[in-house]
Amino acid sequence: SVLKKGTNIISAVVHKDANGGQPAMYFDLKMRVYQKHDWLKKPYLTNIQKHGITISWETNAPTRGRVDVYDNQGSLIHRRTTGRVQGLHEMRVRNLKVDASYHYEVHTWPEEDESAEHIVSERRTFKTAPADDAEFDFLFYGDSRYFADVHSRLAERMLQDAKDNNIHLVLHAGDIVNQGFIWEQWQQNFFAPAEKLISQLPVVPVPGNHELNTKLYYDYFDLPNNEAWYHFRYGIADIYAINSNVDYGTRSEQYKWLQTKLATNTGRWKI
């Protein structure tokens, strides 16, 4: 809306990432033009807990959005509308039951007026985390940074495994993309190939060295604690995410945090 007919001048200030991420300076400008309101990243799941989950999505223009959650009988039990007009949305759904299946869909529209034209996601299913004494299976992979076609086939196979074996969680070991500051790599090498998988199984990642501790990683995933390193309980396991991109020496904040968690958590398994 700010562009005018004829010549436009775009200026940029380049400065080091506030998080101290690498590279210290990198600049690449591309302009994308979209003909209609549509998804960039279809709704996906993160930050699974016994009583809640986060649903995120991105559109190609600033939008409002709404999340509808249904129980197994098809009754609407939760409806929440985003508070801001923006492209990337992150919605926390709370007050759910332990180890329970739910269905959800996301509505989004490009105006403040909810009567404007909507796009609606496919209705998907997720399951909340089980009780602390429950055994479970999970999926685990990493290094998805190259070969989107291979990633797509792997994601389809993992989703079929999940359906065949009653699995509701996928862990990602990092190196999600090759260069964490390049938007296209997130779009083409991770979110597009993994779309069906992560729309039904919450993805729990850690930042690999290829993520470069960049802001995009923290924008895309809602995670516990400070998101750089964190812990959560899932069934009989305490699961810890450790960040090797920041200081983890014996005097570091991360090291001390981990030692405290290991000493106080009670899960039979530690992952």
Buried (B, 14 or more C-beta within 10 A) or exposed (E): EEEEEEEEEEEEEEEEBEBEBBEEEEEEEEEEEEEEBEBBBBBBBBBBBBEBBBBBBBBBBEBBBBBBBBBEEEEEBBEBEBEEBBEBBBBBBEEBEEBBEBBBBBBBBBEEEEEEEBBEBEEBBBBBBBEBEEEBEBBEBBBBBEEBEEBBEBBBEBBEEBEEEEBBBBBBBBBBBBBBBBBEBBBBBBBBBBBBBBBBBBBBBBBBEBBBBBBBBBEBBBBBEEBBBBBBBBBBBBBBBBBBBBEBEEEEEBBEBBEEBEEEBEBEEEE
